[in-house]
Each structure stands twice: as C-alpha cells, then as structure tokens.
C-alpha cells in the first residue's frame, strides 16, 4: 500500500523546471614523473580516488552492463521505474524481507550525491530528485555523472578509478567480462569487495552477464566467452613514490589541478632512495641515521631527484623533509667566499695564504679539520683541501656583509640575521640553510655564476620564487669550478681516491658542521648538480663522520649513475680567463728565475705581475707537510694498486728535498711527489739544506 501511495504522490506533483546539479568535487591529483610514469595519487575531498572522464572515455560494455543489471528500463522511464517498484514491493512482502530493490540508475546517482536516510520520506525525496534530474539532463549526462560518482569500493569512486585500481587499465579499455565484474561491485561494494570476497564478486559478474544476455545485449557466444574469461586483479597498490617531494608540490598546485607532470626522473629517484638506505646501513655504528638528496638539471633548474629522508614511514622522524630542513652547511660555503674574492681581485687561485694559528676579531680562533697547520698554501689548495684558517682570511678580505649579500643572492634567503650576528664564522657555515637552496646555489656555479629558481613541475609549470640573475661573473665561477674539480689539489687532505674523485670532470666540495651534527657533499658538472646531506634529525652528533665519509659516498655513486644517464661534458673555459704558469713560492706569474711553477688560471683583468725570482722563502722552516706524523692508511683491495699512492710534501727553502724512507734514500728530489703504498710501519725523513724533519706512518694491509 505504501508503494502505491508513493507512486501516486510522485505522479501528482508538478513537473519541476529546474533539476539538480552535480556538486563540485575536485578530482584526485595524479602526479607523474617527467616521462609520464605514475608516481602518486592524492585522495579527493571525499577521501576517494576520483578521476572524472567523459562518457566517450568509458567502455560501452560498462554502460550495457549497468543498464542490464541495475535499470533495464533506463531509457524509457522519467527517473523512477513504477514497474520495478511494484515488483519489489510484492517480492519483499511475500518473502518478509528485502530481497529486491527498485532504484533506477538516476536514483542511485542522486543517492550518491545527496545521501538520505532509508525511510519513506528519504526514499520519496530521492525519487523526487531523480525526476528533477531526468527533466533537466539527457540520459547521456546522467550516465556520465553516474559512472563518475558511483563508488566501487576500496576508496575508488567512478569507473576510471575502479578500472585503474582493479585492472590497471583505463575505463575505455576494460573488456566485457571486466566491465560486468566492476558493475557487479556497485550493488554492494562491501559485500562484493573482490579483495576480500573474490568468489562472491565473480558470481555477481556471472549474474550481470546473464542479465545482459536476457536483455539481448549479448548473444550466446559472447556470453560464454565472457563468462570463461579469467578475472585477474592487479596487485593492490597505491603508488607513493617520492613522498616528501610530491607532498611539497601538492601544496603549490593551482586550484582544481588534477594532473601534474613533475620534473622528477622516477628511475633516478628510486635509485637515489635505494642508495641512501644502503649507505646508511654501513654507517649505522657511526650514529648516522638519515640522509637527504637533491639533484638539479642545471640548464632548466628542474629537480630530477628529491629524497627527503631514508624512510618516510620510520618513526619518529621519517616524515621530516631533510631537503628543506635547516642545517649548518660547514665548509660547503667556502667556494662562495673564494669566488667573491676572485671577483673583487683580492685573491687569485695562486695567491699564498698563511695557514697558521690565528686570532681574528672577537677572539675567533678557527681550527682545521686535521688539527694541524700547513704553512703558506695557494688559494687553490686552501679551497680544495678545505682549510679553515685561509677561508676565514679570505672572508676577512671580502667582508662579511658582501659575503652575506652574495649568499642571499644565491638563494640562501634563510640567512636572515645581519652580518654582525654571523661574523667571520659565516665562511665556515655557522648559519643554517636548506639543502634545497644550497644545492641550487652550487647549480649557479655550474651555470657560470647564473642563478635560476628551481622548477618542480612541467604541467602545469611550477617554478619556485626567485628571479634569474648573475650572482658571479662566468670567469670567477669558472675559477671556483676549476679548483673544485682538481683532484690533485685536494689530494693532500682527501687522498687521490676519495669519493670526490670520479672518472670524469666533476667539481665537488664537502662540509661538516661543528660537533659532527651535519655533513654535506655538493657536486656538479655543467649538466647537473647533486646535493647530499647526512646526519640525524634530532641533532645528535655522528661519531667523527665527515662529509667525505658520510654524504660523500652517496654523491659518488649517484654521480656515476647520472653520468651514464645524463652524460655531461668538461667545464668550458670562458673568454677572460688566462691559463699560465704561476710561481708556487710567490703566487705571481712564473718568471725565468722561478724553479717551482705550475699552471694556474687567472682572471685576465687581475693577471698578476711576473715574479722576478727574488721572492722570500715560502715556509718558515723545513717541515714534512704530508703525511702527518702517526697517520694510518688502509690498503683498498677494490682499487687498482697503481692508483693507491700518498703524497710526500715538505716545506723547504732550497730547490730540492732529499727523502729517506725506512733508512733508504729515495731517488726523487722533488718537494712534492707521490709514493706507491706499501704495507707496514714506515719512518720518513726529509733533508733540506742543513734542516731535517721526521714523521712515522703506517699502511694497513
């Protein structure tokens, strides 16, 4: 009786002139890498994966299956199916329970968009709204809305999301059997959830196919073929690649964006993530728990890889983003100190700087990493070996204010305090910066001193704040790059076979903060730039882990991978740079009387005068500079024996140094020479005129 009354009420109501509209629901955001490889999907505001498509992008089998199983008179009713209502009423009355429904496709759509209580009034309102929809929308528009908004379980809303999740195909590509299977889920996404009740969902598919046969939407042959087709579900997965990066980009998207082609290279990203995890396992006993990586394509500023932490899911700190966390960069600031000094003509790479115990203004007394002093050293070696005292002297020459201005121009805008706050310690990285900004500052060096803002997405294009500008001349930037890519110049501090040594031209610099709380390695070629941080998010110190042993190996392996995938060239010497021999005892251009000379690069406008050969002795006394007393070396069986050497270097006022190793006089008399490693304990002596010096060192087998 209630059903008849309900129908009568609806038929007596005046025909509406305005219909319901689909409420706005922003689509789930889909992110891919630069090549279109899926990386991550974000839930819609309904907390579902929702990818709306047009009706033309939905397989006709979907439509036929839904009409046959859910609403066979869809094309003939006005929103409600009176015959179906009466049939359901009598069946349910006869059985004493609900065994049949009567909702049309239009009513199901209304119920999805505007849920109502399952009461008489609720059903009446649902039916009334369905009639309104039919008055103001075509059948095609209703079907399109239905297949976009109906839910298929497991957080999938709409045919496109369901087809992708269950079968890994688009809604237009599902087969007849797959379409029937998915339509079968609609009846009750919980009861027919194929991930939990696959056999039940399969029986429901067979029912849908049978309905299609009865409604003559299939012939017998098609029916049997579809029924025999195996249903193979794709392994359940929700892509969650590059979680820190995708979360960061999500916050920058324009409103209503549903598809984002990011700048990332997915293969590179996954390699970098694996590399970080593997390397940290080797450093576990050194109290190194985390690392972060950023890779930039120099020409465009595009981010190619972005690893925020070693494990996003690890508690309590996995979700901290190390790429954007503030950390002390240590010595990785030094290239900008020297670059500015070159730019102003205050130093050249050959200028001699005294690495000696020095008190600076305010009682600042820096120490070198190796706790020793190295006498007068050329700026090239001082930067390459990352000696602290010469760097502070260079900063004193350029001025802290000018250095701070350059660093901010290079994108280190987090250095917000005034120059007096940082003091000369700014040259040693006492300010806090982001790995993201520091890496992009190095990319500016790689571009010849040109700063570019980072780009994180290609469609739509998303560029981080900033303006392209020249922060250093291409000539000054080249001098820095030439030094940072000089493996010989840094060998005295790092050895010839450190992680900074690559089989191609690569500029690299490490940085370790005070008390070993952070370490960085920055490296670049003309094509790409790498930034790596290693440390602990809780700021606990590592166990004597420096950049060359912490972040350096990650950079090394990543650079090898990058050079294969994105091969780069050598640095091109710009016009305005002169390469000529320099006197190592004066820092001037070598003259006829100079007996210690090596090739050096200079800015043409600051080309030094020619040395007249009357320079004073460089070093205050005869002293073995390398190796240091009681040094211990380890033979590396994975490296060719011919490459494993240590440097013998001494300060001497004479032209020749006479070396004695373990009581045996050595044939070479150069004050700088390379000695092939030999296992054992050794005593080295140098004689220079009447002065001598001795050290002992050991080479472990």
C-alpha positions in Angstrom: 0.0 0.0 0.0 2.9 2.4 0.9 4.4 1.8 -2.6 1.2 2.6 -4.4 0.7 5.8 -2.3 4.4 6.8 -3.0 3.9 6.4 -6.8 0.6 8.4 -6.7 2.2 11.2 -4.7 5.0 11.5 -7.2 2.7 11.5 -10.2 0.6 14.2 -8.8 3.5 16.5 -8.0 4.0 19.4 -10.5 6.8 18.8 -13.1 10.0 20.7 -12.0 11.6 23.2 -14.3 15.0 23.1 -12.5 17.0 19.9 -11.9 19.7 19.0 -9.5 23.3 19.8 -10.4 26.4 17.7 -9.7 28.1 19.2 -6.7 31.6 20.3 -7.4 34.1 17.6 -6.3 37.8 18.3 -7.1 39.4 15.3 -8.8 42.1 13.4 -7.2 45.5 14.8 -8.1 47.6 12.4 -10.1 51.3 13.0 -10.2 53.7 11.5 -12.7 57.4 11.9 -13.4 58.7 13.9 -16.3 58.1 11.0 -18.7 54.6 10.3 -17.6 55.3 7.4 -15.2 52.8 7.4 -12.4 54.2 8.4 -9.0 51.4 9.2 -6.6 47.7 9.9 -6.4 46.0 12.1 -3.8 42.6 11.5 -2.3 39.8 13.8 -3.3 37.8 15.8 -0.8 35.5 12.8 -0.5 38.6 10.8 0.6 38.3 8.7 -2.5 40.4 8.2 -5.6 38.3 10.1 -8.2 39.3 10.6 -11.8 36.3 12.0 -13.8 36.2 11.2 -17.5 33.7 11.9 -20.3 31.1 9.3 -21.3 33.1 8.8 -24.5 36.0 7.6 -22.4 34.0 4.8 -20.8 33.7 1.4 -22.4 30.2 0.7 -24.0 30.3 -2.6 -22.1 30.2 -0.6 -18.9 27.0 1.1 -19.9 25.4 -2.1 -21.2 26.2 -4.0 -18.0 24.9 -1.2 -15.8 21.6 -0.9 -17.7 21.1 -4.7 -17.8 21.9 -5.3 -14.1 20.7 -2.1 -12.4 18.0 -0.4 -14.6 16.8 -2.2 -17.7 14.1 0.4 -18.5 16.6 3.3 -18.0 16.0 4.7 -21.5 12.2 4.7 -21.0 11.4 5.9 -17.5 11.4 9.5 -16.2 13.6 8.9 -13.1 11.6 6.2 -11.3 10.5 2.8 -12.6 6.9 2.2 -11.4 7.0 -1.5 -12.6 10.2 -2.1 -10.6 8.7 -0.5 -7.5 5.6 -2.7 -7.7 7.7 -5.9 -8.4 10.0 -5.1 -5.5 7.1 -4.4 -3.1 5.3 -7.7 -3.8 8.5 -9.8 -3.7 9.6 -8.2 -0.4 6.1 -8.6 1.1 6.0 -12.2 0.1 9.4 -13.1 1.5 9.0 -11.0 4.6 12.4 -9.3 4.0 14.1 -7.1 1.5 15.2 -9.3 -1.4 14.8 -6.9 -4.3 15.3 -3.2 -4.9 13.8 -0.8 -7.3 16.2 2.1 -7.5 16.9 3.4 -11.0 20.4 4.5 -12.2 19.2 8.0 -11.7 18.1 7.3 -8.2 21.4 5.7 -7.4 23.2 8.7 -8.7 21.0 11.0 -6.5 21.7 8.8 -3.5 25.4 9.0 -4.1 25.4 12.8 -4.5 22.9 13.5 -1.7 22.7 10.6 0.8 19.3 10.4 2.6 18.0 8.2 5.4 16.5 4.9 4.2 13.0 5.9 5.3 9.8 6.5 3.4 10.4 10.3 3.4 14.1 9.7 2.4 13.1 7.5 -0.5 10.4 9.9 -1.5 12.9 12.8 -1.6 15.4 10.6 -3.6 12.7 9.7 -6.2 11.6 13.4 -6.5 15.2 14.5 -7.1 15.6 11.7 -9.7 12.6 13.0 -11.6 14.1 16.5 -11.5 17.3 15.2 -12.9 15.5 13.5 -15.7 13.7 16.7 -16.6 16.9 18.8 -16.9 19.5 16.3 -18.1 19.9 14.0 -21.0 20.3 10.3 -20.5 23.9 10.6 -21.6 24.6 13.3 -19.0 23.1 11.1 -16.3 25.1 8.1 -17.3 28.3 10.2 -17.4 27.6 11.5 -13.9 26.7 8.0 -12.7 29.9 6.4 -13.9 32.0 9.2 -12.4 30.4 9.4 -9.0 29.3 5.9 -8.2 31.6 4.1 -5.7 33.3 0.7 -6.4 34.9 0.1 -3.0 38.4 0.3 -1.8 38.3 4.2 -2.0 37.6 4.1 -5.7 35.0 6.4 -7.0 34.0 6.3 -10.6 34.7 3.9 -13.5 38.1 5.3 -14.3 39.4 4.9 -10.7 38.0 1.4 -10.5 39.4 0.2 -13.8 42.8 1.6 -12.9 42.9 0.1 -9.4 41.5 -3.3 -10.1 42.8 -4.0 -13.6 45.5 -1.3 -14.3 43.7 0.0 -17.4 41.5 3.0 -18.3 37.8 2.8 -18.2 37.7 2.8 -22.0 39.9 -0.3 -22.2 38.0 -2.8 -19.9 36.8 -6.0 -21.5 33.2 -7.2 -21.4 34.0 -9.6 -18.6 35.8 -6.9 -16.6 33.0 -4.4 -17.1 30.5 -6.9 -15.8 32.7 -7.6 -12.9 33.1 -3.9 -11.9 29.4 -3.2 -12.4 28.7 -6.1 -10.1 30.6 -4.5 -7.3 28.3 -1.4 -7.4 25.4 -3.4 -5.8 27.3 -3.6 -2.5 31.0 -2.5 -2.6 31.4 -4.2 0.8 29.7 -7.5 0.2 31.3 -7.8 -3.3 34.7 -6.4 -2.4 36.9 -8.5 -4.7 39.9 -8.1 -2.4 38.1 -9.9 0.4 35.3 -11.8 -1.3 36.6 -12.7 -4.8 34.4 -15.7 -5.4 31.3 -13.7 -4.4 32.3 -10.9 -6.7 32.8 -13.4 -9.5 29.4 -14.9 -9.1 27.9 -11.4 -9.2 29.8 -10.9 -12.5 28.1 -14.0 -13.9 24.7 -12.6 -12.8 25.4 -9.4 -14.6 26.4 -11.3 -17.8 23.2 -13.3 -17.5 21.2 -10.1 -17.3 22.9 -8.8 -20.4 22.1 -12.0 -22.2 18.4 -11.8 -21.2 18.2 -8.2 -22.3 19.7 -9.3 -25.6 22.7 -7.1 -25.2 24.9 -10.2 -25.8 24.5 -13.3 -27.9 25.1 -16.8 -26.5 28.7 -16.9 -27.9 29.7 -13.6 -26.3 28.1 -14.6 -23.0 30.0 -17.8 -22.8 33.3 -16.3 -23.8 33.0 -13.5 -21.3 32.0 -16.0 -18.5 35.0 -18.1 -19.3 37.4 -15.2 -19.3 39.6 -15.3 -16.2 39.5 -12.3 -14.0 43.0 -11.3 -12.9 43.1 -8.5 -10.5 46.2 -6.2 -10.4 48.1 -6.5 -7.2 46.6 -3.8 -4.9 48.8 -0.8 -4.9 48.6 2.9 -4.2 51.7 4.5 -5.7 53.6 6.5 -3.1 56.8 7.5 -4.8 58.9 10.5 -3.7 56.5 11.2 -0.7 58.4 14.3 0.5 58.6 15.8 -3.0 55.0 15.1 -4.0 53.7 16.5 -0.7 55.7 19.6 -1.3 54.4 20.0 -4.9 50.8 19.3 -3.8 50.9 22.5 -1.6 52.0 24.6 -4.6 49.3 23.5 -7.1 46.8 25.9 -8.5 43.2 25.2 -7.5 41.3 22.5 -9.4 44.5 20.9 -10.7 44.0 17.2 -11.3 47.1 16.1 -13.3 50.7 17.1 -12.6 53.7 16.1 -14.7 56.5 16.8 -12.3 60.2 17.3 -13.2 61.4 14.1 -11.4 63.0 11.2 -13.2 61.4 8.2 -11.5 64.2 5.8 -12.2 66.7 8.2 -10.8 64.5 8.9 -7.8 64.1 5.2 -7.0 67.9 4.7 -7.4 68.7 7.6 -5.1 66.3 6.3 -2.4 67.8 2.8 -2.5 71.3 4.3 -2.5 70.5 6.3 0.7 69.1 3.3 2.5 72.0 1.0 1.6 74.7 3.5 2.5 73.1 4.3 5.9 73.2 0.7 6.8 77.0 0.9 6.5 77.1 3.9 8.9 74.8 2.5 11.5 77.5 2.0 14.0 78.7 5.6 13.4 75.3 7.0 14.6 74.3 8.2 11.2 70.5 7.6 10.9 69.4 9.8 8.0 70.3 11.4 4.7 68.7 13.6 2.0 69.4 14.1 -1.7 68.6 16.7 -4.3 69.5 16.5 -8.0 69.1 19.5 -10.3 69.2 19.8 -14.1 71.3 22.9 -14.4 70.0 24.3 -17.7 66.4 24.4 -16.6 66.5 24.4 -12.8 64.3 21.3 -12.9 64.5 19.0 -9.8 65.4 15.5 -11.1 65.5 13.7 -7.7 64.4 14.6 -4.2 64.9 12.3 -1.3 63.7 13.8 2.0 64.7 11.0 4.3 65.9 7.5 4.4 62.5 6.0 5.2 59.3 8.1 5.1 57.5 5.5 7.3 60.1 5.3 10.1 59.0 6.8 13.4 59.5 9.3 14.8 61.3 11.3 12.2 60.8 9.7 8.8 58.4 12.4 7.6 60.8 15.2 8.3 62.0 16.6 5.0 65.8 16.8 5.0 65.8 18.7 1.7 64.1 21.6 3.3 65.2 21.3 6.9 67.6 24.0 8.3 71.1 22.6 8.9 74.6 24.1 9.3 76.5 23.7 6.0 80.0 23.8 7.3 82.7 24.2 4.7 80.4 24.0 1.8 80.0 27.8 2.0 83.7 28.3 1.2 83.5 28.3 -2.7 81.4 31.4 -2.5 84.0 33.1 -0.2 86.7 32.4 -2.8 84.5 33.2 -5.7 83.8 36.6 -4.3 87.5 37.2 -3.6 88.4 36.3 -7.2 85.6 38.5 -8.4 86.9 41.5 -6.5 90.5 40.9 -7.5 91.5 40.3 -3.8 92.8 36.8 -4.5 93.8 34.6 -7.4 94.0 30.8 -7.2 97.7 31.2 -6.9 97.7 33.7 -4.0 99.5 32.4 -1.0 97.6 32.3 2.3 99.2 31.6 5.6 97.5 28.6 7.3 98.8 29.2 10.8 97.3 29.7 14.2 95.4 33.0 14.0 93.2 35.0 16.3 90.5 37.0 14.5 88.4 39.9 15.6 86.4 39.0 18.7 88.8 36.2 19.7 87.6 33.9 16.9 90.3 31.2 16.6 89.3 28.6 14.0 91.0 25.2 13.7 91.5 23.0 10.7 89.7 19.6 10.4 93.0 17.8 10.8 94.0 19.9 13.8 97.3 21.0 12.1 98.6 24.0 10.2 100.0 23.8 6.7 102.1 27.0 6.3 101.7 29.2 3.2 99.4 27.5 0.8 98.0 28.7 -2.5 94.3 29.6 -2.5 93.7 26.6 -4.9 95.0 24.2 -2.3 93.4 26.0 0.6 89.9 25.7 -1.1 90.4 22.2 -2.5 91.6 20.9 0.9 89.1 22.9 2.8 91.5 24.5 5.2 89.6 26.7 7.6 92.0 29.4 8.5 92.8 30.6 4.9 89.0 30.6 4.2 88.4 32.9 7.2 91.3 35.2 6.0 89.6 35.3 2.5 86.3 36.2 4.1 88.1 38.9 6.1 89.3 40.4 2.8 85.9 40.4 1.1 83.9 41.5 4.2 81.1 39.6 5.9 78.4 41.9 4.6 79.4 41.4 1.0 79.6 37.6 1.5 76.2 37.5 3.2 74.8 39.5 0.3 76.2 37.0 -2.2 74.8 34.0 -0.3 71.4 35.5 -0.3 71.6 36.3 -4.0 72.5 32.6 -4.5 69.2 31.7 -2.9 70.2 31.2 0.8 67.4 33.5 1.9 67.1 31.7 5.3 70.2 33.6 6.4 68.0 36.4 7.8 70.3 37.8 10.6 72.7 40.6 9.9 76.4 40.2 9.1 77.5 41.0 12.7 75.4 38.1 14.0 77.3 35.6 11.8 80.7 37.3 11.9 83.6 35.6 10.1 82.2 32.2 11.1 79.8 32.7 8.2 82.7 31.5 5.9 82.7 28.2 7.9 79.0 27.7 7.6 77.7 28.8 11.0 74.3 29.9 9.5 71.5 27.4 8.9 70.4 26.7 5.3 68.3 24.3 3.4 69.9 21.6 1.3 67.4 22.6 -1.5 68.8 26.2 -1.5 72.4 25.2 -1.1 72.3 22.8 -4.0 70.7 25.4 -6.2 73.5 27.8 -5.2 76.0 25.3 -6.4 74.0 24.9 -9.6 74.6 28.6 -10.1 78.3 28.0 -10.1 77.8 25.2 -12.6 75.9 27.6 -14.9 78.8 30.1 -14.8 77.5 32.2 -11.9 73.9 32.4 -13.1 71.2 31.8 -10.5 67.9 30.2 -11.6 64.8 29.4 -9.5 64.0 25.8 -9.1 61.3 24.2 -11.2 59.3 21.3 -9.7 56.5 20.6 -12.3 56.3 20.8 -16.1 52.5 20.6 -16.5 51.4 22.9 -15.1 54.7 24.6 -14.8 55.5 25.3 -11.2 58.6 27.5 -10.5 59.7 28.3 -7.0 60.1 32.0 -6.1 63.1 33.9 -7.3 64.4 35.6 -10.4 67.1 34.6 -12.8 70.3 36.7 -12.2 74.0 36.7 -12.5 75.5 36.4 -9.0 79.1 36.0 -10.1 80.9 36.5 -13.4 81.3 33.4 -15.5 85.0 33.9 -15.2 85.0 33.9 -11.4 82.6 30.9 -11.3 85.0 29.0 -13.7 87.9 29.6 -11.4 86.0 28.0 -8.5 84.8 25.1 -10.7 88.4 24.5 -11.9 89.6 24.3 -8.3 86.8 22.1 -7.1 87.4 19.6 -9.9 91.2 19.4 -9.3 91.7 16.1 -7.7 95.4 16.7 -7.3 94.9 19.9 -5.4 92.7 18.2 -2.8 94.8 15.0 -2.5 96.8 16.3 0.4 93.6 16.4 2.5 91.5 13.7 0.9 93.9 11.4 -1.0 93.7 10.6 -4.6 91.0 8.0 -4.3 88.4 9.8 -2.2 84.7 9.6 -3.0 85.2 13.1 -4.6 87.4 11.5 -7.3 85.4 10.5 -10.4 86.5 9.2 -13.8 85.1 12.4 -15.4 85.3 16.1 -14.6 83.3 16.9 -11.5 83.5 19.8 -9.1 82.9 18.7 -5.6 83.0 20.1 -2.0 82.2 18.7 1.4 81.1 20.5 4.5 80.9 19.2 8.1 79.2 21.2 10.9 80.6 21.7 14.4 80.5 18.6 16.6 79.7 16.4 13.5 76.0 17.1 13.6 75.6 17.5 9.9 77.7 16.8 6.8 77.2 17.8 3.2 78.6 16.9 -0.1 77.9 19.2 -3.1 79.0 18.2 -6.6 78.3 19.4 -10.1 79.1 19.1 -13.8 78.0 21.5 -16.5 74.8 19.4 -16.9 73.6 18.5 -13.4 74.2 19.3 -9.7 74.0 16.9 -6.7 73.4 17.9 -3.0 73.6 15.3 -0.2 73.1 15.8 3.5 73.8 13.1 6.1 73.2 13.3 9.9 70.5 13.0 12.4 67.2 14.9 12.6 67.5 15.1 16.4 70.8 16.9 16.0 72.8 14.3 17.9 76.4 14.2 16.7 77.7 11.5 14.4 80.8 9.6 15.5 83.6 11.5 13.7 81.8 11.2 10.4 82.8 13.9 7.9 81.4 14.8 4.5 83.9 12.7 2.7 82.8 9.5 4.6 79.2 10.3 5.3 77.5 12.1 2.4 80.4 11.7 0.0 79.9 8.1 -1.0 76.2 8.7 -1.7 77.2 11.5 -4.0 79.9 9.4 -5.7 77.6 6.5 -6.6 74.8 8.9 -7.7 77.2 10.8 -9.9 78.3 7.6 -11.6 74.6 6.8 -12.3 73.9 10.3 -13.5 76.9 10.4 -15.9 75.6 7.3 -17.6 72.0 8.6 -17.9 72.7 12.3 -18.4 76.3 12.4 -19.7 78.0 15.7 -19.1 81.0 17.5 -20.6 84.0 19.2 -19.1 83.8 22.8 -17.9 84.3 25.2 -20.8 86.9 28.0 -20.1 85.2 31.3 -20.8 86.7 34.3 -22.5 88.5 36.5 -20.0 90.3 33.6 -18.2 94.0 33.1 -18.8 95.9 29.9 -18.1 99.6 30.4 -17.5 102.4 29.0 -15.2 102.4 30.5 -11.7 105.3 30.6 -9.2 104.4 28.5 -6.2 106.8 30.5 -4.0 105.3 33.9 -4.7 101.8 33.4 -6.2 102.8 35.6 -9.1 103.2 34.6 -12.8 106.2 32.4 -13.1 109.3 34.2 -14.5 112.5 32.9 -15.9 114.1 32.5 -12.5 111.2 30.6 -10.9 112.1 27.0 -10.3 108.8 26.0 -8.6 106.0 26.7 -11.0 102.7 25.0 -12.1 99.9 26.0 -14.4 97.2 28.2 -13.0 94.1 30.1 -14.1 93.7 33.8 -13.6 91.1 36.4 -14.5 92.5 38.5 -17.3 91.8 41.8 -15.6 93.6 40.7 -12.5 96.5 38.9 -14.0 99.4 39.2 -11.5 102.8 40.6 -12.4 105.7 38.3 -13.4 107.8 37.0 -10.5 111.3 38.4 -10.6 112.7 35.4 -8.8 113.7 37.3 -5.6 110.8 36.1 -3.6 111.4 35.1 0.0 111.2 31.6 1.2 107.6 30.4 1.4 107.7 28.3 4.5 109.1 29.3 7.9 111.0 26.0 8.4 111.8 22.6 6.9 108.7 20.5 7.7 107.0 17.4 6.3 103.5 18.6 5.4 102.3 15.2 4.1 102.0 12.6 5.5 101.3 13.8 9.0 103.1 12.2 11.9 101.4 8.9 13.0 99.0 8.9 10.0 97.4 5.5 9.3 96.4 4.4 5.8 94.3 1.5 4.7 95.1 -0.5 1.5 91.9 -0.8 -0.6 91.8 -4.1 -2.5 89.0 -2.9 -4.7 91.1 -0.2 -6.2 93.9 -0.7 -8.7 97.3 -0.8 -7.0 98.7 1.8 -9.4 96.2 4.3 -8.1 97.0 3.9 -4.4 99.5 6.5 -3.5 100.2 9.0 -0.8 101.7 12.4 -1.2 105.2 13.3 0.2 105.3 17.0 0.6 107.7 19.2 2.5 108.3 22.9 3.0 111.9 23.7 2.1 113.9 26.9 1.3 116.0 25.0 -1.1 115.1 23.8 -4.6 115.5 20.1 -3.7 114.3 17.9 -0.9 116.2 14.7 -0.1 113.9 12.0 1.1 114.8 8.9 3.2 112.2 6.2 3.8 113.0 3.5 6.3 116.7 4.3 6.1 116.7 4.1 2.3 117.4 7.3 0.3 114.8 7.9 -2.4 115.8 8.8 -6.0 113.5 11.7 -6.5 114.4 15.1 -5.1 111.1 16.9 -5.7 109.5 18.5 -2.6 106.1 17.2 -3.8 105.9 13.6 -5.1 103.7 10.5 -4.9 104.7 7.3 -3.2 103.0 3.9 -4.0 101.5 2.4 -0.9 103.4 -0.4 0.8 102.0 -2.2 3.8 103.9 -1.8 7.1 105.2 0.8 9.5 107.4 3.5 8.0 109.7 6.3 9.0 110.1 9.2 6.6 112.8 11.9 6.8 113.3 14.9 4.6 116.5 16.9 4.4 116.6 20.5 3.2 120.0 22.1 3.4 121.1 21.6 7.0 117.5 21.2 8.3 115.6 17.9 8.6 112.2 16.7 9.7 110.9 13.2 10.5 107.4 11.6 10.7 106.2 8.0 11.2 103.1 6.5 9.5 101.6 3.1 8.9 99.9 1.4 5.9 97.5 -1.4 6.9 97.3 -4.3 4.5 
